[in-house]
Structure formats: C-alpha cells, structure tokens
Amino acid sequence: MVVPEPGLPTRVRIHEVGARDGLQNEKTAVPTKVKAEFIRRLRTAGLTTIEATSFVHPKWVPQLADAEELFPQISDVDAELPVLVPNQRGLDRALALGARRIAVFASATESFAKANLNRTVDESLAVFEPVVRQAKDAGAHVRGYVSMCFGDPWEGEVPLPQVVRVCTALRDMGCDELSLGDTIGVATPGQVRALLTLLDEAGLPTAELGVHFHDTYGQALANTYAALQHGVTTVDASAGGLGGCPYAKSATGNLATEDLVWMLRGLGIETGVDLEALTATSVWMAGHLGRPSPSRTVRALGPTTQPDKDQ
C-alpha cells in the first residue's frame, strides 16, 4: 500500500554503487564482461546513475584493475557513469576514456585518512584540489565522498564540526555534490539530522548533498528517512546490499537498493526503478558471486533457490 507522508521529497535519485563499491571487496575476480552486464541490467531496471569503477592502482583494489577494459564496454549505456579517481594519474586515465562524472574520496578523520590514503586529512585535500580543478576544466561533474562522517573504528564518535570542515573544503575546491558516508554504519537518525543542520548553517545546500549509509546496526533505512525529512533527494545504495569498506574491517554492506526502493515506493516517492527487475539483477549477480544476496527485499521477492548464474 502506498501512503505518502507530508514533507518528504516526491522523487529521489538513487546513486547506485554496486558495480564499484559493491564489488571492490570481492576476493575472487569478477570477469569484466560480468561487470559490464551487471551495469547494463541495472540500467534496464531503471537506475540512471551507476558508479562504474575506480581508476585506482591495481595493487590497492585488485578487483577494479580492469577499469580501462570495462569503461569502453559500457560507453553506450544511457546513464550517468561516475568513476572514482584517487589522484591526478587516475583522473588522466578516466578522462582519456571519456569519463565525465568523477568522484574523489576524502576522510573526515585522521586515522582513516592514514589507513585509506596514507596521508593526513589536509594532505589528502591538497592532493584533490588540482584533481577537482582539472576535472572541472574538462567539463566533468565532480562528486566528493566524505567517509567516517559519524564514527571511526580507531577514533570513535566523530565531532560533527570536523565533518563540516572537510565538506566545506571540498565544496570550496569545486565539488558539485557531496556524499556523506557512514562508513562503519554507526549513525542514528539524530546524528544525521544534526550533521545536516550544521551543513545548512555552513552554507552547504541540501540539494548538493547525498547520503551513503551502511547497515551494520540495521539503521541505514532509518537514517535515510531522517535525511529525506531534511530534504535530501540523493541516496547512495548498492544492488543486493553488496559491499563494505576494505580499510574499515567493522563495516558491513551498503544499504541495499531494493530495500531502499521498497521503502520509497511505500511512501509514494518516485525513483524510476523497476523493483522486480532490480531484484532479478541482484539474484543474477548473487549467482555469479556464489552466495545469496543479503538484501531482505531480495530474499523476500526473489526465488527460494539460487538460479544458475547464466540465467
């Protein structure tokens, strides 16, 4: 039953991260042709923003070592296909292949910046500044990820003004959009509202913010709802609930796109996503990965037995 609630957005753009963030931790290499087919199926299911890959050094994320091979295979997909770049070299590789939506990945905490980027927060921001500038000069849209916005496995609870400082720096260097990451899934709705309020007060428009929640404590949908109440209309999610974070061992999977769509559909919020087609896509990918999807909605709507991966 669809029961709209007053004060919520009428439409949400889902920033699908399954093909990049969802697959990056997989120990067994997923064939490039499977990744390309995954992206095509996600588009067929109605997703219009599909983060495709990362132009990172293969040593750090072996699963995404095929970025140069994959991107040309999906160049005809009628969707926005953002790619993550860690530095100038990554940006050059991405632009050479025609990428026009770029993402950089910053940290709100020193410990995670050291673990993930081997730099301090300020050093990493200094690296990103020329990258963002060059991407903008090339006509690309730039998204800035901010990780560890609510909690850090080494530092504990993260002071919200610390997050605002990093967000402001990314905005000032030219990022078009910011994604607020609950990397280890510890946030609760009150924290989400508090951070969004502080960002408002700092002059960062809600229209330029997205949210990226992990479901470690089962709070991802509750946190998303709190963000919707604040006016956020961009939500990151991963088909089938795939993914985690290779540098934060306590992190579990991303918010499952199917679970998000189920909630939004019940609230009468448009996404353009065909839930049944998306569920079938996640079941198909689960077959390739050799394990069932962790998404509750996929388990509820999908077949009781795992289909053959070729179906």
C-alpha positions, 0 to 999 in steps of 0.5 A, spaced: 500 500 500 502 506 498 501 512 503 505 518 502 507 522 508 507 530 508 514 533 507 518 528 504 521 529 497 516 526 491 522 523 487 529 521 489 535 519 485 538 513 487 546 513 486 547 506 485 554 503 487 554 496 486 558 495 480 564 499 484 563 499 491 559 493 491 564 489 488 571 492 490 571 487 496 570 481 492 576 476 493 575 472 487 575 476 480 569 478 477 570 477 469 569 484 466 564 482 461 560 480 468 561 487 470 559 490 464 552 486 464 551 487 471 551 495 469 547 494 463 541 490 467 541 495 472 540 500 467 534 496 464 531 496 471 531 503 471 537 506 475 540 512 471 546 513 475 551 507 476 558 508 479 562 504 474 569 503 477 575 506 480 581 508 476 585 506 482 592 502 482 591 495 481 595 493 487 590 497 492 583 494 489 585 488 485 578 487 483 577 494 479 584 493 475 580 492 469 577 499 469 580 501 462 577 494 459 570 495 462 569 503 461 569 502 453 564 496 454 559 500 457 560 507 453 553 506 450 549 505 456 544 511 457 546 513 464 550 517 468 557 513 469 561 516 475 568 513 476 572 514 482 579 517 481 584 517 487 589 522 484 591 526 478 594 519 474 587 516 475 583 522 473 588 522 466 586 515 465 578 516 466 578 522 462 582 519 456 576 514 456 571 519 456 569 519 463 565 525 465 562 524 472 568 523 477 568 522 484 574 523 489 574 520 496 576 524 502 576 522 510 573 526 515 578 523 520 585 522 521 586 515 522 582 513 516 585 518 512 592 514 514 589 507 513 585 509 506 590 514 503 596 514 507 596 521 508 593 526 513 586 529 512 589 536 509 594 532 505 589 528 502 585 535 500 591 538 497 592 532 493 584 533 490 584 540 489 588 540 482 584 533 481 577 537 482 580 543 478 582 539 472 576 535 472 572 541 472 576 544 466 574 538 462 567 539 463 566 533 468 561 533 474 565 532 480 562 528 486 566 528 493 565 522 498 566 524 505 567 517 509 567 516 517 562 522 517 559 519 524 564 514 527 571 511 526 573 504 528 580 507 531 577 514 533 570 513 535 564 518 535 566 523 530 565 531 532 560 533 527 564 540 526 570 536 523 565 533 518 563 540 516 570 542 515 572 537 510 565 538 506 566 545 506 573 544 503 571 540 498 565 544 496 570 550 496 575 546 491 569 545 486 565 539 488 558 539 485 555 534 490 557 531 496 556 524 499 556 523 506 558 516 508 557 512 514 562 508 513 562 503 519 554 504 519 554 507 526 549 513 525 542 514 528 537 518 525 539 524 530 546 524 528 544 525 521 539 530 522 544 534 526 550 533 521 545 536 516 543 542 520 550 544 521 551 543 513 545 548 512 548 553 517 555 552 513 552 554 507 552 547 504 545 546 500 541 540 501 540 539 494 548 538 493 548 533 498 547 525 498 547 520 503 551 513 503 549 509 509 551 502 511 547 497 515 551 494 520 546 496 526 540 495 521 539 503 521 541 505 514 533 505 512 532 509 518 537 514 517 535 515 510 528 517 512 531 522 517 535 525 511 529 525 506 525 529 512 531 534 511 530 534 504 535 530 501 533 527 494 540 523 493 541 516 496 547 512 495 545 504 495 548 498 492 544 492 488 543 486 493 546 490 499 553 488 496 559 491 499 563 494 505 569 498 506 576 494 505 580 499 510 574 499 515 574 491 517 567 493 522 563 495 516 558 491 513 554 492 506 551 498 503 544 499 504 541 495 499 537 498 493 531 494 493 530 495 500 531 502 499 526 502 493 521 498 497 521 503 502 520 509 497 515 506 493 511 505 500 511 512 501 509 514 494 516 517 492 518 516 485 525 513 483 524 510 476 526 503 478 523 497 476 523 493 483 522 486 480 527 487 475 532 490 480 531 484 484 532 479 478 539 483 477 541 482 484 539 474 484 543 474 477 549 477 480 548 473 487 549 467 482 555 469 479 558 471 486 556 464 489 552 466 495 545 469 496 544 476 496 543 479 503 538 484 501 531 482 505 527 485 499 531 480 495 530 474 499 523 476 500 521 477 492 526 473 489 526 465 488 527 460 494 533 457 490 539 460 487 538 460 479 544 458 475 548 464 474 547 464 466 540 465 467 
